[in-house]
Amino acid sequence: MAEGMGSLHGHKRQRYSSALGSAREVLACVQVAQAMHYIDTVSPNVLDRMNHIIATLARLVYRRAS
């Protein structure tokens, strides 16, 4: 997120888009690890926080151009 905040114009959206992809990838890895019983159940608070971060990044990437 910090990298996107320090960028300008189209580069800013690129940085946020990259962060969004990485955040989604982390969530998917956690879900796979749970499904394969590599890790125990993850706290719902942690999952909620991850989803909040993903939603925030999605708003930054997909917001309408003014």
GUMI-807152 format. One record per residue (C-alpha): residue in one letter; z, x, y. Coordinates in steps of 0.2 Angstrom, whole numbers. Layout:
BEGIN
 aa     Z     X     Y
  a     Z     X     Y
...
***
This chain:
BEGIN
 aa     Z     X     Y
  m     0     0     0
  a     4    14    12
  e   -13    22     9
  g   -21     6    14
  m   -10     4    30
  g   -16    21    36
  s   -34    18    33
  l   -47    10    45
  h   -60    -4    43
  g   -69    -5    26
  h   -59     9    19
  k   -43    -1    22
  r   -50   -15    11
  q   -55    -2    -2
  r   -38     6    -3
  y   -30   -11    -5
  s   -43   -16   -18
  s   -39     0   -28
  a   -20    -4   -27
  l   -23   -22   -33
  g   -32   -16   -48
  s   -19    -3   -52
  a    -5   -16   -50
  r   -14   -28   -61
  e   -16   -14   -74
  v     2   -10   -74
  l     6   -29   -77
  a    -6   -29   -91
  c     2   -13   -99
  v    19   -21   -98
  q    13   -37  -106
  v     4   -27  -120
  a    20   -16  -123
  q    30   -32  -125
  a    18   -40  -136
  m    17   -25  -147
  h    37   -24  -147
  y    36    -6  -139
  i    48   -13  -126
  d    61   -27  -125
  t    59   -42  -114
  v    56   -38   -96
  s    68   -46   -83
  p    59   -62   -75
  n    65   -54   -58
  v    54   -39   -62
  l    39   -49   -67
  d    41   -61   -52
  r    42   -45   -40
  m    26   -38   -49
  n    17   -55   -46
  h    22   -55   -28
  i    15   -38   -25
  i    -1   -43   -34
  a    -2   -59   -23
  t     1   -49    -7
  l   -13   -36   -11
  a   -25   -50   -16
  r   -22   -59     1
  l   -26   -42     9
  v   -42   -39    -1
  y   -49   -57    -1
  r   -44   -63    16
  r   -58   -71    26
  a   -67   -60    39
  s   -63   -65    56
***
